[in-house]
Amino acid sequence: MGFPWVTAMLLALPGVVLGVVGGLVGPTTLLGVVLVAAGGLYIAADVIFLQPKLAKERQAKGRRERAADHFLQRAIELTAVADVADQLARAVAAGLGPAPAYLLAPGGEGGARLYGAAGTSPPELEIDPAQALSWLGEQDGPVRRADVDSTDHGGAEFLTLLDATGCDTALPLRYRGLLLAVGLVREREAPAAQDATGFYRALRSYATVAVANTFLGARASDSGALASSVDLATAAQESLMPDERVVAGAGYALRGVYRPASQCGGDLWTWRELDRGRVLVVVGDATGHGMAPALLAAAARGAIDGVWQLRGAALDPGELLTIVNRAVHRTGRRRYLMTAFALVLDAEAGELAFANAGQNFPYVCAGENIEALVARGNPLGSGAEATFESATRTLAAGQRLLLFTDGIVETEGPRGGAFGERRFRRAVSQLAGERLQRVPERLLAAAAEHAGEVPIADDLTVVVVELSPADRPSGELTAAGTSAGESR
């Protein structure tokens, strides 16, 4: 929690109440004496046991967050799987204590190889892990030994793999349905391993992108494999985009549509459910076209997922962009930048927190009235230590947020003129009474009509978020499953 003294006061409150009630009843009566004594014992237990335990838990959480943030800063720029394994082992030791950690990844001579921290010798892998890896490829993780049924198909082989490596927990690193590698942690030696699920999920998100980047870099360095690199970058780009079906949450609904202009694009949009009707939405646009911006978007997506896993309900849009900026800066090496807009909508309170990194201003739509949601900031990647601040505003039931990348307003027509903000705003205004699920396609159709026979040169992304009217049940629309907003 951000205010530990508030927690301390709330925990001590029952003891104070008992003491006050005892005083009111009368300190000379038996009941009064019992109440005062009970209050005193409660406060003593709170001071001796509860408060130190909570302080220790806060310190452990802070240590895990710092370890994950440092891993993000280092892992994105690595070029070898062995280096990723070294940084993963260091992050686990910094976050959990002296717990050995390994990375099971493809070896240079074929087959699987166990990598560990630099200067250490991982256990020799004397078993064929194929069946265990096949089973892990279907798990979302982290997967702990105690949670596995040895009678499940593949479960017994997985337990054998844990025995062979002396580990207790596995982190499957999956990339668009492919199992790239597996992180393994010997949890029994980690004093802070309890309640580390969020830490594990953050490391998993960051490590997956880091390992994918090493594979892509290895392919790109071989000119004969360049075409397959582009194909893999295309797969990475496609994996960033959520399902296009409408998502219906508690008090809100949203839908996004992405249309790439070429084989590889740099647009990104994603959403993540937080808690109590709160939802995170991010829209981004990497500069250029081709493999580099696709990988830049992949790095940003991995950072977003990691921050979401670590911060959870406490996620702040400005802090999110500050952390993602580091990943983009290291991946893009200042040659490639990325604009992004992040918001957290609290549907229950009708409040919106948002931060901008050079992205087009979204629109707040109330019927035919359109207002720009103004917030400024430099693009991600322009400076290693750039910071971003969050702004807030209220949002009324029935109002919509419209987020978009610049490809739609920059769409060129047959006579050379861009679609432009004015035409776009007019098209948005004309859709005031349209159902949310039809708005993205209608706007894309308006841009396509303006382009005519002229090929659209940039990616197009449109995301609509609506604060549900009071007379519409939040379950009226069909939710989009877990492709983008999976539960932590």
N, C-alpha and C positions, 0 to 999 in steps of 0.2 A: 504494500500500500504506500501511497505517496506521503501520508501523514501518520507515522507510527505512534505519535503521542495521542492521536485520536483513538487508535485501537487500544492503547494502554488505558485511557480514561474509560472507555466502554467496558473493558474487561473488569476494571475495578469497581464499576458502578453497582453491581449487585451487592458487594460487600458494604459499600457506603449506604445503600438503601436499607440494608438490614440494620446497620448501626443507627441510622436516623430513626427508623421505625421503633427500634428498641428503646431509644431515648424518649420518644413520644409516649410509648406505652408506660415507661417509668423504669429507670435503672435500678430501682429498689425492688421491683416485682420479679418473680421467677421468670415470667415470659420475657420481660425486658432484658434481664441478664442473659437469657439464652440467645435472644436475637442479637444483642451487642457482641456476645462471644462468637456467635456464628459469623457475624460480619467481620470481626477481627481475624478469625481463622481463614476466611475466604480471601481477605486482602493479603494475609501473610503467604498463603499458597500462591496467590497471583504473583506476588513480588519474588518469591523464592523459586517457583517452578515455571509458571506460564510466561511471564515476561522474558526471562532468559531464553526460553525455548523459541519464542517468536522472534527475538532479536537474532538468534542463531539462524533461523530460517530465512530472515530478511538478508542477512549477510551471505548465506549460501546462494540465494536467488540473484543477488547483485553480482556475485562472483561468476555465476554461470552466464549471466547476460554479458559481462565484460569479456569472458572467454569466447563466447559465440561471436560477438562484434569483432574481436581481434582476428578470429578465424576467417570471417568474411573479408576483412581488409587484406589478409595474406593469400587466401585460397584462390581468389579470382585471377590473380596474376601468375599463378603457377603454370608450368608447362610440362610437368612430368607427374605421372601417377605416384611415384615414390615420394615426391615432394608434398602431394596432397595428403598421403598417408602420414607423413611426418607432422604436418600441421594439424591433422585430425587428432593424432595422439597427444600433441601438446595441448590442444583445446580441451580434450577430455581430462587430462591431468590438471589443467588450470581450473576447470569448472567443477570437477567432482572429487579431486584428490588423486593420489598416486595410483590410478587405475590403468593397467596396460590396455592399449587399443590398437587394432589392426585394420587394414583395408584389404579385402579379398577382391582382386581384380584380374583381368586377363594378363597373362605373362607374355613377355616378348617372344618366347619360343612356342607359344600356343599353350592351351590349358589355363588353369587358374593359379595365381601366385599370391602368397600372403606378404603384405608389406607392413612395416611398422615404423616406429620413430627412428630417425637417423641415428646410426651408431648402435642399434640394437639388433638382435637376431630373433626374428619371429619363429614360432614353432614350425617344424617341418610338417607339411601337409601330406600325410601318408594315406589319405583316403581320396576317393573320387567324389568331389562335391556336387556332381551334375544334378542328381535328384534333389538334393537339398536346395540348390540354387533355383531349380525349376519351381519348387514349392515357394521359395522366398519371392520369386518374381510375381506371385499373385498376392503378396502381403503388402499392406500399407505401412506397417511398422510404427514405432519400434516393436520388435518381437522379443519378448523375454522368455527365458527357459521355463519359468513357472507357469506361463500362460499357454504352453503348447501341450496338446494331447498326443502322446506318443503313438496312439492308434490311428491318428489321422494320416491320410495319404501324404507322404513327404515329411510328416512331422517327426517320425523316428529318424530319418536321414538328417534332418536339421539338428536334432539333439546330438546325433553322432558328430556332426560338424562342430558343434559347441564343445563337446568333449575333446575333440582333436585339437582345438585351439585354446582350450582352457577358459573359454569365455561364457558369458551368461546372457548377453543381449546383442541382437543384430539390428542393423539399420539398413534396410534395402534401399539402394540408390537407384531409383527408377526414372527413366527419361522417355516420355511418350510410349509407355508400355514396355520398354526394354529395360532389363536389369543390367546396369552398367558395372556395378560393383556392390560390395556389401561391407559396411562398417561393423566391426566386432569389438565389444567392450567386456573386459573382465570386471564385472560390476561388484563382485563380492569384496574387492579390495578398495572400493570407493566409499569413503565415509559420507559423501554427500549425494550418493546415487538415488536415495529415496526422493520421490516426487520430482524426478528429473525428466519427465516425459516431454515437457515443452522444450527443454534444452536439447534433448535428442532430436526432436522434430526440426528444430532450427538448424542443427548441424547437418541433418540429413538433406535439407533443402539446399544449404550452401555447398555441401560436398558434392551433391549430384551435379550442380552446375559446373563446379570446378573440374570434376572428372570428365564431364562432357566436353568442356573447353580443351582439355589436354588431348582428347581423342581427335577433336576437330582440328586442333593445331597440328597434330601429327599428320593428319590427312592433307591439310593445306600445304605443308612443307614439301610434300611430294607432288610435283606437277602432274604426274600421271594419275593421281587420285583426286585432282581438284574438282572434277565433276561430281564425284561421289560426296565430296565435302559440301558442295552446294546443296545436294539432295538432302544430306543430313541437317544442314542449316534450315532448309525448308521444313523438314519434319519438326525441328525445334520451334520454328515460328508458329506452325500450326498448333503445336501443343500448348502454346501460351493462351489461346483464346477459349473462353468458356463456351458452353453450349448456348445456342441462340434462342432456346426456349425462354419464356417468361419465368422469372423467379419471383415468387410471392412469399414475402416474409411477414413478420408481425408488425403490421401497420405500414408496409411499403411494398412496392413492386418495382422490378427493373428488368430491362432487356437491352442487350447490346448486339450489334451486327458489325462484322469486319469483312471488308472486301479488298484483297491484295491486288496491287497493280501489276505485279510481276511474280516471278518464281519465289523470290525472297523479299520480304518487306520488313519495315522497322516499327510498325504499329504494335501496340500492346494495350489490352484492357483486361481487367480482372476484378473480381469482387470477393469479399470474405465476410461471412457472418460473424459478428462479435457477440453481443448478448443483449437481452431485454429490448429487442427491436432495433438494435444498432447494427449498421452495416458499413463496411469499408468498400469504396469504389475507387479504382485508379485507372486513368487513361494516360497513355504515353505514346511518343512518336520519336524514334531514333532517326538521326540524320542519314540520308542516302538510301540506297537500295542494294540488295545483294546479301552475301553471307555476313559481312561485318555488322550491319545494323540488326540483322536477325539474331546474331549472337549477343549483341549488346542488349537487346530486348530480353533474351533468355537470362542474362546475368541479372538484369533488373528484376525480372519475375522471381528468380531464386532469392534475391535479397528481400523482396516484399513478403514472400512466404516465410522466410526465416524470422523477420521482425514480427509478423503476425503470430507465429508460434510462440515467440518469447514474450511479447507485450500483451497479447490477448485483449481483454476488455480495456486495458489501459493505453491502447495504441493511440498515438497522436499523429495527425497527418504531417505536421511539420517535422517531427522527429523521424517519421518514416522516410520522407524525402531526403533528409540529412544523411541517413544511413545508406539509402539506395544510391545517393550521389557518389559515395566512396566506391561502390561496386562499379558504377558506370565510368568513373574517372579512371580506375585501374584497368578496366577492360578496353575502354575506348582510347586510352593513352592520349587524350585531348584531340585526337584526329576525328573522333566521332562523339557527338553529344546526343542528349535525349531530352526532350521536353516532357513534362508530366504534370498532371493535376490529380491530387489525392483529396478525398473527402470522407468524413465519417458522419453519417446521418443517424440521429437519434429520433426515430419515428415516434416514440412514446412522448418525448418532451417537445417535439417539433423544433429541434435544434440541429444546426449544421456547423461542423468544424471543417476547415479546408485550408489547403496550402498549394501554391503554384510554383512550378519551375519552368517558366517560359512557355507554358502551354496556352492555347487559345482560351479566352475567358468563356466558361460555360454560361448557359442561359438559365435564369429562373423564370419559368413560364406560369402565369396565372391567367388562364383564359387566353385572350389575344394579346395581353400585356406581356412584354418580354423585357427582362432586366439582365444586364451582364453581371456575373458574379466576379467582381474585380479582386484580384490578388496578384502580386508581381513577385518574380524571382528569376534568377539566372537559370539557364538550362542545366540539367544534371551533367556532370563531367567537366564543367568549365573550370572548376577549382577543387582541389582535394579536400579542403576543409570548409567548403561552403555550408552554411546553415540556412534553414528555412523555418519560418514562423507560421503558426496557425492563426487564422482569423475565424470568427464565429458570426452567425446570424440565425434568425428564426425562419421557419418554413411552415406555412399553413397547410392544413389538410386539403388535398386535391391539387396542390401545386406540383409542378414537375421541374426536374433538373435535366438539362440537355447538355451532354458532354460530347465533344467531337474533335477529330484531328484536322489539321489544316488542309488535307487533301481535298475535302469536299468544297471548301470555299475557294480553293485555288484551281478547281477544275476548269480547263480552258474550253471555250466554245469554238465553232467553225471560223468565226471572225477574229479570234485571238483574245477576246475578252474573258476574264475569269468570272465564274459564277458569283463570287463576291459575298461579303457580309450582308449587303442590303437584300439581294435576292434570297439568300439563305434565311434571313430573319422573316421575310415575307412568307416563305414556304412554311416556316415553323408556326407563324401566326395563323395561317390557314388551316393548320392541323390541330387547333385548340380543342375541338370537340371529338377528335379521333381517338380511338382506343389505343392504349399504350403500345400493345404488341404490334400495331401497324405503323407506328410513327417512323421507326428507323428505315424501313423499306421505302416509305413514301418520300422521305428526304433524299435517299440515295437515288430514287427514280427521278426526282427533280434535277439532281446534278447530272444524271445520265442524259436526261432530255436536253439540258443546256449543252452538253458536250456533243451531242449528235453523233457524227461519224468519227470525231476526233478521239483517239485512244486516251483513256484516263491515265495520267502519268504518275499518280501517287496513290498510296493506300488510303482507303476510306473507312473510318470507324465512327459509329454513332452509338451512344449509350443514353438511354432514357431512364431516369429514376423518379418514381412518383410516390408522394406521401399519400397513402390511401385515404379517400374521403371517408367520413364517419359512417356513411350508409353503405359502404362496401366492405363485406367481411374479408379479412386478409387471406382466407383460404379460397377465395373465389377463382383465382387464377392458378394455373398449373405450375408448380415449382419445378426447377430445372435439375433436380437430383443433386449429385455431389461432384460434378465435373469441375466446378470452380469453387464452390462455397462449402467444401467438405468440412465436417466437424473436426475440431482438433481432438 
